[in-house]
Amino acid sequence: MKIFNLFSIILTFCFLGNVVSSVDSLPYETIFNFGDSISDTGNAMAFHRDHPMPSDSPYGYTYFKHPAGRFLNGRLIIDFIAEAYGLPFLPAVKNLTKDQDIRKGVNFAVAGSTALEELFFTSHGVMVPATNNSLSVQLGWFKELKSSLCKNIEECDVYFKKSLFLVGEIGGNDVIQYAFGQKTITEIREIVPIIVEAIANTTSALIEEGAIELVVPGNFPIGCNAAFLTMVDSKKKEDFDEFGCLVAYNNLVEYFNEQLKNAIKTLQQKNSQAKIIYFDYYNDAKRLYQAPQQYGFTSDKNEILKACCGLDGPYNVNFNVPCGGPGTKVCSDTSKLINWDGAHLTEAAYRMIAKGLVEGPFANPSLQTPPFKIA
């Protein structure tokens, strides 16, 4: 219950361009993204227009200097990927204007989204997600928009050959719903194949729509996440690994990712015309916790697992007063911590993760070579 409250309150408080020079031929001319708050560039905010982020909110401040619809202090992984390929930041589908050019990409991700439908959670006695814009809903938005992108099969085939589709990260909120609903690790493991099936079905549907190159990311090491560490609040030494992360929850994510990789393998066998890339978010992010100083983060073991923006507690996470709330503070140097607000990571962490994906070795098979480096 506590963790659900954190994510819900973060949404509530949060709601109270940039183009790299072009080259003649870009590896990808368009990016389409589906997912949750890890890659939402403004859709959740669009659903809360009556309660916008306060202008002095710390969200977005590091890079944009104002709230920018993202759940961190600056840019997301998807922002860094777009920059690396010479494309503009993806506009949120719910913020599109009538004559806006969408030929270079659109973002369908919504903070709080799950892979599974709302009905699944209610039928299993679990509290409904913060939003009902599940992966299948986002797929529906893409299908509605498709006629604005290309007019017939031949035109779409040509267009999508130069497009990159990212199906997630998603599924993390499904796990969160169960964890916040006091479900055991065993009970959460039982729904993993169902979550993976939903992700695989959407990936398959996009291939049917004409997608040729797709990315399906795994999930993060949530056992190192400040919100999960605060929720579990374990006093047992054996619950943690040598880096201070929760062993059981990281093992759960490893199981999730193995199931997802198996599903991707099956999809690839059935769709030889497509290229399906797995993003290893788990190991890409975990290395930051294992050797933080190597990547520019603090080497202080008492600080590295804390949230940069928060109020109190051992991990600087207060479920009743999230980042941006009364009395909360932002760390003196946002580039030194991995976690931003308990639930999400900092721009500095996302930058390092994006570099690991675009430049290797955490994309399998590799993305096409980017024309620009991630600074």
C-alpha positions, -999 to +999 in steps of 0.1 A: +000+000+000+028+024+009+046+021-025+014+026-044+008+058-024+043+070-033+038+067-070+003+082-068+014+112-047+044+118-070+019+120-099-003+144-079+026+167-069+042+167-103+011+179-120+002+207-089+129+208-292+160+200-288+173+188-322+209+177-330+221+190-363+209+168-391+229+146-415+221+134-450+211+099-440+202+090-405+202+054-393+167+059-380+144+086-394+116+080-368+112+067-333+080+054-318+080+047-280+056+029-258+059+025-220+055+041-186+072+069-166+106+057-175+100+071-210+069+094-207+077+128-222+044+145-213+014+122-218+007+119-180+009+156-177-015+160-206-041+141-186-037+165-157-038+198-175-060+213-147-032+205-122+001+214-139+034+210-122+043+241-102+068+263-120+093+260-092+091+222-092+125+205-091+114+181-119+131+190-152+152+217-137+187+203-144+183+204-182+150+221-192+151+246-164+113+240-159+090+210-156+090+192-189+065+163-184+093+140-173+096+123-140+131+133-131+154+163-130+163+163-168+164+140-198+152+104-200+169+074-217+146+080-248+158+116-250+194+106-251+187+079-277+169+105-299+198+129-296+223+102-305+204+095-337+200+132-347+162+132-339+141+157-319+128+147-285+096+127-290+064+146-286+038+131-264+008+119-284-016+136-261+001+169-266+001+169-304-014+199-322-035+198-353-008+205-379+022+192-360+049+173-379+050+138-364+070+121-391+101+119-369+084+101-341+057+101-314+058+090-277+028+069-265+042+061-230+022+072-199+035+074-164+019+047-142+010+025-172+009-013-169+014-040-195-019-057-183-054-043-184-070-027-154-095-055-152-067-080-145-059-063-113-094-058-100-102-095-108-072-105-087-081-083-057-052-059-064-056-021-063-061-006-098-031+012-114-028+049-112-037+051-149-057+028-172-035+036-203-021+001-206+001-012-234-029-022-254-044+012-251-011+028-263-011+004-293-046+016-301-034+052-302-006+042-326-031+025-349-053+056-349-024+078-358-010+055-385-031+069-413-014+103-406+020+088-410+015+068-443-014+063-466-011+027-479+008-005-474+036+004-498+042+038-483+041+024-448+066-003-457+091+023-469+085+045-439+087+019-412+120+004-427+137+035-413+118+036-380+127+023-346+100+011-322+106+008-285+081-015-266+088-004-231+103-006-206+069-017-193+058-043-168+075-027-138+043-011-127+025-045-129+050-058-104+047-027-083+009-031-081+013-066-067+041-056-044+022-026-030-008-049-026+012-070-001+016-099-025+045-122-019+074-127-042+059-161-051+026-146-061+043-119-082+064-146-100+031-162-110+019-132-130+053-127-148+045-150-177+012-131-182+029-097-182+055-110-207+028-124-229+011-089-231+045-074-241+051-100-267+015-097-281+020-059-286+054-064-302+038-090-326+010-066-334+035-038-342+053-062-366+019-069-382+015-031-386+048-030-405+075-025-378+109-039-389+132-029-361+120-031-326+134-028-291+120-047-261+137-036-229+140-057-198+134-044-163+156-026-138+172-040-106+143-028-084+160-044-054+184-013-055+155+011-059+151+036-030+113+032-030+114-006-027+142-004-001+120+019+019+088-002+015+105-034+025+123-017+054+141-050+062+165-052+092+178-086+082+213-085+068+208-116+048+181-098+027+207-076+011+236-082-013+271-067-008+259-035-025+229-029-002+203-041-027+174-065-019+183-100-032+148-113-035+135-085-056+165-085-079+161-122-084+125-116-093+135-091-120+162-116-133+134-142-137+112-116-154+140-107-179+148-143-187+111-150-195+111-119-217+142-129-235+127-163-242+096-146-256+117-124-278+135-154-292+102-170-301+090-138-317+122-136-337+118-171-350+083-164-362+092-130-378+125-134-397+119-101-415+121-082-383+150-073-360+141-075-323+166-060-299+167-067-262+178-038-239+195-051-208+183-024-184+191-047-155+228-051-159+232-017-175+218+000-143+232-025-118+268-017-127+262+018-115+254+006-080+282-019-080+309+006-089+294+041-087+326+060-085+337+045-119+307+063-135+311+096-117+287+089-088+295+092-051+316+064-036+298+069-002+280+036+004+256+053+028+246+078+002+245+060-031+212+042-026+194+074-014+170+095-034+184+129-045+150+146-040+130+138-009+124+144+028+137+119+053+142+082+062+172+060+055+168+064+018+154+099+017+120+086+007+088+096+025+057+080+011+035+108+024+056+137+012+073+130-022+098+151-041+085+186-046+063+184-016+066+207+015+099+205+032+116+183+006+151+191-006+172+183-036+208+170-032+235+195-037+248+177-069+223+157-089+251+141-109+264+123-079+233+101-071+216+074-091+181+077-077+160+109-082+128+107-062+125+072-049+108+058-079+129+072-108+165+077-116+185+109-122+194+123-156+230+114-148+220+077-143+198+077-174+227+092-194+250+064-184+223+037-191+217+053-225+254+052-234+254+015-225+226+008-248+236+030-278+274+024-276+272-011-261+273-037-247+237-037-233+217-039-265+215-074-281+217-074-311+232-039-314+214-008-325+226+008-358+256+030-353+246+064-341+259+095-359+264+114-326+280+105-292+261+108-259+281+135-241 
